[in-house]
């Protein structure tokens, strides 16, 4: 890892329906992102483990399905991490661990080289706990929209 680089992290679980949205978007941008100098990873982590994966990067773009309930399924939104309405949305937090904002604060206090900028590309979906390897129609339609937002953030 090289300080100054951007990492794109797709979050989710590939066997929980729309919860795999982060992975699908990450895979769809992998080649273009690499050509633009960014690294891409797909993870099923949150909190402290997610923070540790960001060490050594200047910027992180996190892609995840969320369930805020205030927009139609498939809505793609971009937030600075500290502007996210629910810091425990998606995989950014866990009932068994801390949220990503707190994990980043702890990491910085311990001297870890963490991104100064963390951006969340969030795709609204109520279908993140359905055992399936398929996306809902709204989620399928959202993948190229979210991928475009990620690539626009790199340019």
C-alpha positions as CSV (number, residue, x, y, z in Angstrom):
1,X,0.0,0.0,0.0
2,X,1.2,3.4,-0.9
3,X,0.2,6.6,1.0
4,X,-1.5,8.9,-1.5
5,X,-3.4,6.2,-3.2
6,X,-7.2,5.6,-3.1
7,X,-8.8,2.4,-2.1
8,X,-12.3,1.4,-3.1
9,X,-13.9,-1.1,-0.8
10,X,-17.0,-2.9,-1.7
11,X,-18.8,-4.2,1.4
12,X,-21.3,-6.9,1.8
13,X,-22.1,-10.6,1.7
14,X,-22.4,-12.3,-1.6
15,X,-25.1,-14.8,-0.5
16,X,-27.5,-12.2,1.1
17,X,-29.2,-10.8,-2.0
18,X,-28.8,-7.0,-2.2
19,X,-26.2,-7.1,0.6
20,X,-23.8,-8.0,-2.2
21,X,-24.2,-4.7,-3.9
22,X,-20.9,-3.3,-2.6
23,X,-19.0,-6.4,-4.0
24,X,-20.9,-6.1,-7.4
25,X,-20.0,-2.4,-7.8
26,X,-16.4,-3.0,-6.8
27,X,-16.0,-5.8,-9.4
28,X,-17.6,-3.6,-12.1
29,X,-15.1,-0.8,-11.5
30,X,-12.0,-2.9,-10.8
31,X,-10.3,-2.6,-14.2
32,X,-11.1,1.1,-14.8
33,X,-10.2,2.0,-11.2
34,X,-6.8,0.2,-11.5
35,X,-6.1,2.2,-14.7
36,X,-6.7,5.3,-12.6
37,X,-4.3,4.2,-9.9
38,X,-6.8,3.0,-7.3
39,X,-6.9,-0.3,-5.5
40,X,-10.2,-2.3,-5.3
41,X,-11.1,-4.8,-2.6
42,X,-14.3,-6.6,-1.6
43,X,-14.8,-7.2,2.1
44,X,-17.4,-8.5,4.6
45,X,-15.9,-6.5,7.5
46,X,-16.9,-3.5,9.5
47,X,-15.7,-1.3,12.4
48,X,-12.1,-1.9,13.5
49,X,-11.3,-4.5,10.8
50,X,-12.5,-2.2,8.1
51,X,-10.4,0.6,9.5
52,X,-7.3,-1.6,9.5
53,X,-7.8,-2.3,5.8
54,X,-7.7,1.5,5.1
55,X,-4.2,2.0,6.7
56,X,-1.8,3.5,4.2
57,X,-4.3,5.2,1.9
58,X,-5.0,8.9,1.5
59,X,-8.6,8.4,0.4
60,X,-11.2,5.6,0.7
61,X,-14.4,5.1,-1.2
62,X,-16.7,2.6,0.5
63,X,-19.6,1.1,-1.4
64,X,-22.4,-0.6,0.6
65,X,-26.0,-1.4,0.6
66,X,-27.8,0.5,3.3
67,X,-31.3,0.6,4.7
68,X,-32.1,4.1,5.8
69,X,-35.7,3.8,4.7
70,X,-36.1,7.3,3.4
71,X,-35.6,6.6,-0.3
72,X,-36.8,4.1,-2.9
73,X,-34.9,0.8,-3.3
74,X,-32.0,1.3,-5.7
75,X,-31.4,5.0,-4.9
76,X,-27.7,5.7,-5.1
77,X,-26.3,8.4,-2.8
78,X,-22.9,9.7,-1.9
79,X,-22.0,10.9,1.6
80,X,-18.8,12.0,3.4
81,X,-18.6,9.3,6.1
82,X,-19.3,11.9,8.9
83,X,-22.4,13.1,7.0
84,X,-24.0,9.6,6.8
85,X,-27.4,9.9,8.6
86,X,-26.9,6.5,10.4
87,X,-23.3,5.7,11.3
88,X,-24.4,2.0,11.8
89,X,-25.9,1.7,8.3
90,X,-24.8,-1.2,6.2
91,X,-21.5,-2.7,7.2
92,X,-20.1,0.6,8.5
93,X,-21.0,-0.6,12.1
94,X,-22.1,-3.6,14.0
95,X,-24.1,-4.4,17.1
96,X,-21.0,-6.4,18.2
97,X,-18.4,-3.7,17.5
98,X,-17.9,0.0,16.9
99,X,-18.9,2.0,13.9
100,X,-16.3,3.1,11.3
101,X,-16.2,6.7,12.4
102,X,-15.2,5.6,15.9
103,X,-12.7,3.0,14.6
104,X,-11.0,5.7,12.4
105,X,-10.8,8.0,15.4
106,X,-9.2,5.3,17.5
107,X,-6.8,4.4,14.7
108,X,-5.7,8.0,14.3
109,X,-5.2,8.4,18.0
110,X,-2.9,5.4,17.9
111,X,-0.9,6.9,15.0
112,X,-2.2,4.8,12.1
113,X,-1.8,6.4,8.6
114,X,-5.5,6.6,7.7
115,X,-7.4,8.3,4.9
116,X,-8.1,12.0,5.4
117,X,-11.2,11.5,3.2
118,X,-13.7,8.6,3.4
119,X,-16.6,8.7,1.0
120,X,-19.6,6.3,1.1
121,X,-21.4,5.4,-2.0
122,X,-24.7,4.0,-0.6
123,X,-27.4,2.0,-2.4
124,X,-30.7,1.9,-0.6
125,X,-32.2,-1.6,-0.3
126,X,-34.6,-3.3,2.2
127,X,-33.5,-6.7,0.8
128,X,-30.1,-7.2,2.6
129,X,-31.0,-10.2,4.7
130,X,-32.5,-12.5,2.0
131,X,-30.5,-15.6,1.3
132,X,-29.9,-15.4,-2.4
133,X,-27.1,-14.9,-4.8
134,X,-29.3,-12.7,-7.0
135,X,-30.0,-9.0,-6.7
136,X,-33.4,-7.5,-6.7
137,X,-34.4,-5.6,-9.9
138,X,-33.9,-2.2,-8.2
139,X,-30.4,-3.2,-7.0
140,X,-29.5,-4.6,-10.5
141,X,-30.4,-1.3,-12.0
142,X,-28.4,0.6,-9.4
143,X,-25.1,-1.2,-10.0
144,X,-24.1,0.8,-13.1
145,X,-25.3,4.1,-11.5
146,X,-23.2,3.4,-8.4
147,X,-20.2,2.3,-10.5
148,X,-20.4,5.6,-12.4
149,X,-20.4,7.6,-9.2
150,X,-17.3,5.7,-7.9
151,X,-15.4,6.3,-11.2
152,X,-16.5,10.0,-11.2
153,X,-15.0,10.3,-7.6
154,X,-11.7,9.0,-8.9
155,X,-11.4,11.5,-11.8
